[in-house]
Amino acid sequence: MDWQDRISVDPKVLVGKPVIKGTRVPVQIIVGSLAGGMDIEEICREYRVTEKDVHAALSYAAEVLTEERVHALSHR
């Protein structure tokens, strides 16, 4: 899945948060809805996106996490 075809990052739309192209639906909402137990069909109905959009949101999130660096915090 090539998420670039379906995900847009534009500073003029939701302050640059990644959204489904042509919408104001943030990737964060899609991923959070899946994590909260909604299924893909529910998300598509609720946010008026396609199944491919949902998969693109997950692909985007996976790529961002791959590039993320995690730093351990010291315990007191």
N, C-alpha and C positions, 0 to 999 in steps of 0.2 A: 504494500500500500504506500503510495507516494502522497504523504500528507500535504505537501506543498500545493497540490491541486485543489485542496479543499479548506485549508486553514490560512487565514490572513492575519498579519500583524501590522496594524496601521495606527500611528499615534493619534489620528483623528477619530478613531473608533474605539470607544471604551478605554481611552488613555493608553492605547497600544497593547492591551491584553489580546492574546490570541483568540480569534473567534472563527466560527464557521463562515466561510466566504458568503457574502451576500446577506448575512444576518448580523444580529448583535448578540448571538448566543455564544458565550465564552466556552472555550475548551474546558475550563475549570468546572463549569456547571455540568457538562456532559460526563466528565470523569467522576465528579462528586455524586451525580445521580446514580451512576452504575455502582459506585462504592456503597451508596445508601440502599441498594437493593432493587432499584428500578431495572426492568429489562429493556432491551434495545427497542422493542416495539413501543413500550410506554414512552420512552425518551423521544422517539420519532414523532409520536402523536403530541406529546406535551410541548415540545419545542419546535415542531414543524421542520425537522431535519430528516435526512435520509440515513439509512443503515450505513452507507458508505461514509457519511459525515461522522457518524459515531466511531467507526473504525479509524478514520483519519485522526480524530481527537485522541484516541488511544495510542496511535502510532506517534503522534506529536509528543504526547506525555512520555512515552517510553524513550524517545530520542533525547528529550530534555533531561530525563533522569540519568541517561547514560553519560551525559556530559557534566552532570552535577558533581561537585566535590563536597564530601561530607567531612567536617572537622569535629573530632571528639571534644567534648567539653570536659574539663577536669571536674571531678567530684570533690566536694568539700568534706 
